[in-house]
Amino acid sequence: MKQPKHLALFLAGTLVFGGFTPAYVSAATTVDVTAPTAPVVSAPLHTSTELVISGEVGAKAEIMINSKTYVRTILESGSATFKMSPQSVGKVIDVRLVDASGNASETTRVIVAEDASARPAAPVVKPVTNSSRVMTVLGEPGLSLIVTVGGSTYSGKFDANGTYRRTLSLQKVGTPISAQAKSNKGALSDLVQTKVVTDRYAPKPARVTQAITTTSVGVSGTAEAYATAFVTIGTKTYSAPVMSTGKFIVKIPKQKIGQKMSLVIRDGAGNKSTPSVLTVQHAFYNNFHRVTSDGTRLTLHKEVFWSDASTRYSETFAPVFLGHPSKSNMNFLLSYYAEDGEPIEFEKLRIRVGSATYTQNISFDDVGYTEYEDGTIEESYFFKPNAKLVSFVKQHVRPENRIVVTVEGYEYDLEFALAGAEKRAFIQSLQYAGY
């Protein structure tokens, strides 16, 4: 209740008013010095978008949040509503009332609490074994999480795919693991708890990325990340770690063709894969495709042919093996793509190197034609070379020599020089076949 305060005012002179001269005048003025009662503030949750403040009608409610002060007036209903964005769990909000006379109430403090109905979903911890070098946790994309492994605690975020990965050192069976997701407003999910378990599964056999040849100084491939690759040749064993990318290279000395070796992958728990038996191949083995076309196994030089057995050039003269490279399996292919749909109709093949020339007639019945949807016609002559042609190629086809191929046809003639890739194909194929 407001208490009046009387103040006596004395006049220094004589006031003449209507012929009456008073000697003393007394006046009374009421001043409000009582502070409003502290406001009542609704309990905020991390999902709340408003505060309801109740208190003295007409007073100004000062809301202090995030180092800023906002003012709302208490309406006739006895309350005011303050709109706000959702705040983080633990955020402190102070509210006080100030009346018209400037009297301030005591401060009411509220702390943002977690909305139990809007907690993040619990994360999923993928099994961690005593050979695991990476742990994976799945959850809501963008959320933070806290992970504990043994006595170590880590924090991070789920990526755009809802995945969190962390590299680990090898852990003992039974080591406790926990994970808890956290929203951007600080709400926590249920705590997920698990333990490191025994790895009872052997790694999958390694996949060798390149065949081992007589020039190889290492065995490269892919296998279970963080495992170890072992290569055994005779009584000697060589090893190398498998990187986090799953790739490995085990260094070995050069070996003779036909030498066999075993490749085993061992994980951190000591489990071993089924051994892979590798055989040392010819030095040029990796330079050739091995494909099946129309039921026929072909060995084709990679610089002249694509992996689907088609040629890389519109005019091609190159060796082809039917099956494994050998003298008896070696054939030659003369191919031309007529984009205008007008084939040459092969009649004669001529090869010229300087002043040296080789000539061979082509029978009409030995020429094949393939027409494509765009109207292009492929004309091809596939044949087994005679000893004279093999000798000519072996003697004259060199990287530095210009080899000119001329095809005489019924309609017109075609002349082209062998590309460097075609020359390498001839040189390597002859060596591979044993010439």
C-alpha positions, 0 to 999 in steps of 0.5 A: 500500500502507498504511504503519503508523505506531508511536506509543509511549504512556508511562504516567504512573503505575504500573499494577498488574494481576494482581500484575505491575507493568510499567514501560513499555507500547507500542501500535501504531495504523494510520491510512489517509492514501493517497488513492484513484486518480482514477476512470475515467468513461465518456465522456458524449454529449449523448444519454447518460442515465447515467455509469459511474464505476470506482474503489476499492471502497467509496469515495464518488464525488462527481459535480459537475454544474450547480453541484450535487454528487451522491454514489454508492458504488463497489460490489463490482463496482468501479463505480457508475452515476449516472443523469442527464438528457441534458446539453448539448454542452460541459457539464463534469462533474467526478468524484472519489473520497473513501475512508472516511478522507476521502482525496480522489482527483484529479478526473477531468473529462469533457466532454459530446460530440455524439452523431453518430447523433443530430444534427439534420437539415440545414435547407433554405434556400429560393432567395435572389435578388438581388431577395429581401427575405426569406429562408426556411429550413425545419427541425425545429420548435422547433430553433435555427439559425444563419444567415450572409448575407455577413458577417452572422450571425443566430440564431433558431428554427424556428416551430411549422411548421418555418419561419424567416424573416428580412428582408434588404436586397438582396444581390448575386449570389454572396453566400454564405449558410449555415445550420446547425440546433442542438438544445436540447442543442447538437448541430449539423446539417451546414452547408448552404451556398448563394449568392444567385442572379439573379432571372430571373422577372418578378413576377405582375401586381398584383391591384387590390382596388377599382376606380378611380372618379372619386372615387379618390385612389389605386390599392390592391392586392396584389403581390409583397412588397417590390417597387414598384408604378408607375401611369402615366396619360398621360405621368405615372408615380406609384409606391409600395413594396409592403409586407411584407404584399404590400399597396400604395397608389399615390396619384394625382389624381382622374380622369375617368370612362373614363380609362385607366392602366397598373399595373406591378410591378417587383421589386428585380432590375428585372424587370417584370410584365405591365402591367394596364390600368385604366379609371376607373369611375363614382363608385358602381361599388364600391357594387354587386355584379356577379353572374350568376344563372341565366345573367343578369348582374345589378348589385345594390346591396351594401347591399340584396343579398348577393353571392349575389343574395339580399336582406338584408331580409325585405321589399324594394323596390329597383332591379336592373340587368340587366347594366351600369347604364343607364336601359334596364337598370334594373328594380325588385324587390318581394320578401317572405319569408312565413316562415309559408308563407302568401304575400300574393298581390300585387295592388297596389303603393302608395308613399306619401311624405307626401301624395304617393302612387304606385299600380300594379296587379300582375298575378297572372301577373307574380308569382313564388314560391319555396319553401324547405326550411324552409317559407318562401315568397318572393314576388317581383314583378320589373318595369320601371318606367314613367316615372311611377314613375321620376319619383316615386322621383327626386322623393321618395326622399330620406334624410330622407323616410319612404317607406312601401310598401304591398302589397295582397294577395288574402290580406292587406296588407303595409306597411313603410318603406324602410330607409336602405340601400334609399333609398341604393340608389334614389338611387345607382342613378338617378344611376348610370343617368344620371337 
